[in-house]
Amino acid sequence: METLGQVLRSAREQKGLSMLDAEKATKIRVKLLAALEEGTYASLPPRLYVKGMVRTYAEYLGLEVASALNRLEAELGPETGYRIQPINKPLRRPTVITARFFVSLIVLISASVLFYYFYREYSQFVNSGGYRSLTASPAAATRVAAVAPTSTPLPTSTPEPTATPWQGITLETRMTDRSWLRVIVDDKTVYEGILAAGETRTWTGKDKVVVRAGNAGGVDIVFNGKKLGLMGSRGEVVEKQWTRPEAPSP
């Protein structure tokens, strides 16, 4: 039986829609849409808000909302919570009853505070336009990596060798985890979609290659034969670009 994420992804791909199209229409960020399609519910907001996102996404894709919500409930399992148990002890032990009452009261207050915290954070996130922005913070989302050639000083009596002609950019994306990717080569988008763990793709360009990942912790980079490691942390949206080095001044 297909999971909810498989149903959502299949419906989106059949309509020829990209993650960015869905984000623009539903006001739900690509990162959250990708988590729904991948079934990684632990990275999503509380259950109440996940239901709202599934309802909105299902309506946008033309799916039956009730069926989508039923699949979600089945995958999340029964909702757990705190409940006050009846006390059947004789009244000759009032100290035990009082202690249990206060423990239950503290649990209820803690649960209420936690729910209010999540609700406030979610409201601030929506009001700040978070769903309408795909660009991460400058420190985390845009990281530019440029590799400049190095040279070894030669004796003054030896003529300087001719510079090695620029061979272009060869970039490998090795997937250690499932992630959405968008690849731009020389200012032209050549790929946008989700790659599974274990897949390796090679991108070649003359002057510039740009990669945006919805799960930076699942994308290992090799630039012109040099291993650079993962693009970032798991679940982090990161964009990086590799460009042709500037020619030295005469």
N, C-alpha and C positions, 0 to 999 in steps of 0.2 A: 504493500500500500504506500502510495506517495506521501511524503511528509508535507506539512504546510509550506515550508520553504521551497520544496520542489514544485509545488503547484503554483506558487507566486512567480517563481523564476520562469517556469514554462509559459505562463500566461503573458508575462512581459516580453519574453523573447519572440513568441508567436505574433505579437503586435508590432514587433520591430522597434521596441522602445529601449532606450538606454537608461542607465541609472540616473543620469543627469536629467533626462526627460521626466522621470518619475519624481525626482526631487522637486523640480520646478512646479509640477502640477499638484503634488500632495503637501509641499512645504515640510517634508520629512527628509532629514539629511541622508546622503548616500551611505554614510557609515551605519546608520540605523536600518536602512533598507537592506543593506548587505547582510547585517546580522539576522534580520528576519528570514531572508532567503537561505542563509547558512544554518539557521536553527540554533545560533549561539545566544540563547536567551539570557545567560548570565551577564552579558555586557549591555543589556537593555534596561530601561527604567523599570519601576515597579509594575506588577501585573496589571493594575487598572489602566495604566497608560499604554501598555503593550496591546491591550484589547482595542483601545482607541486607534492606535496606528494600524493594526490589522484590518479594522473596519474601513478606515480611510483608503488603505492600499487596495483592499479587495474591491471596493466600489470603483476605484480608478481603473482597475484592470478588467472590470466587467464580470467579476466572479460573484457567486452567491455568498453574501456576507454571513449568513447563519452557518453555512457549511464550513467557512473559513474559521469562524470563532469556535465551532465544535472541534475542529482539528487542533486548534491552539489549546483548548482546555484539556484535550486528551494528551497532548505532548507535555504540557506543564504539570499535569497531575493534580490531585486535590490540593486546594489551598489550605495551608496550615495557619494556625493562629493560637491565641491564648484564650482559655476558658476557665471560669471559676467552678471548681468542683464542689458539689454539696458536701457539707460536713455532717456526718451522722454520729459524732461522738457525744457521749452524755454531757450534760451541762455542768457536771461536777469538775470538769477540767477547762474552765474559762480561759486560762492562759494559753492553751494550745489553739483554741478557736481564734483568739485575738491575734496570735502570731500569724496564722494562716491568712487571716483577713488582710493584714497589712502587707504580706508578701503578694497576695493577689492584686491589691490596690497598686503596689509599686509596679507590678508587671503591666497592668492596664495603662498606668500613666506613661510608662516607658514606650509602650506601643503607640500611644496617641502622639507623643512627642516625635517619634520616628516617622509616623505617617505625615505629620504636619511639616517636618523637615523636607521630606521628599516632595511633597506637594508644592512647598514654597520654591524649592530649587527648580522644579519642572516649570512652574509658572514664570519665574524669572528668565529661564532659558528660552521659553516660547516668546515672551514679550520682548526679549532682546534681539529677536530675529534669528535665533540660532539655526532653525530649520532652513532658513533661506540663504545661509552662508556655507560655502564648501571650503573656503580658504581658512587654513589653520593659522595659529599665531606665527609671526615672522620667525621666532626662534625655533619652532617645532615643525612648521609645515613647509618652509622654503629653505632648502639647504642646497647650496651650489657647490659642486665638486669639480674642480678643474685641475688637470694634471699638466704641469709645465715641464718641458724637457730640461734635463740638467746637462751641464758640460764640464769637462775637466780642463783647467787652465793648461795651456801649452807653452813651451819656451818661446820667447819673443822672436827667436831666429827661425822658428818653424811656421810656415804659412798656415792660417786657419783653414780647417777642412770645410768643404761645402756642406751647408745645412742639409739634413736628411729631409727629403720631400714629405709633406704631410700625407699620411695614408688614410686619413678619415677616422671615424669613430666606430668601434665594434663593441656593443654592449650586450651582455648576457643577463637575463633575469632567471634565476634558478629558484623555483618555488619550494619553500620548506613548509608552507601552510597555504591554505586556500585564501585568495585575495582578489579584489577587483583592481584592474589596472587600466590606465590610459597612457598610451605612448605616442609622443609627438616627435617626428624625425624631420629636421630642417623645416620647422614651422608647419608641418603637415601631420594631422592625426592619422596614424596608421593602424592603431588598434585601440579598442575599448571593450572590456568584458571581464569575465571572471576566469582565472586560471586555477587549476587544482594543484594540490601539493604533489611534488615530483616532476611537474612540467618544467621544461627549459625552453626559453625563446631567445633568439638572437636578433638584435636590431642594429642596422648599419646606417650611418649617415655621413655626410661630408663635413658639416660644421657644428651640428648640435643635435643632441638627443635628450628629451625631457620625459621623465617617468613620474606619474602620480599613482600612489598605492593607497587603497582603503585599509589594508592591514600591513603596515610597513614591516612588522616583525616576521612576516612570512615571505619576504622577497630578499634573496641574496644576490648581490651585484658583482659582476666581473667586467672591468673596464679595460679594453685593449689588452686582455690577457692577465690583468692584475686583479686579484681578489680584494674587494673593498668591504665585504661583510654585509650584514643586514641593513636595510634602509632606515630602520627605526625600531620602535617597540611594538609588541603585539596589539592590534586594535587601533594603532595610531595612523592618522591620515597624514602622509608625507609626500611632498613633491621635490624632486631633485633634477638637476640638469647637468649634462656633461657637454662642454663646448671645445671648439678648436682653440688652442693657445694663441695669444696675440704674438705677432712677429716682433722680435726685438728691434729697438730703434737703432738706426745706423750710427 
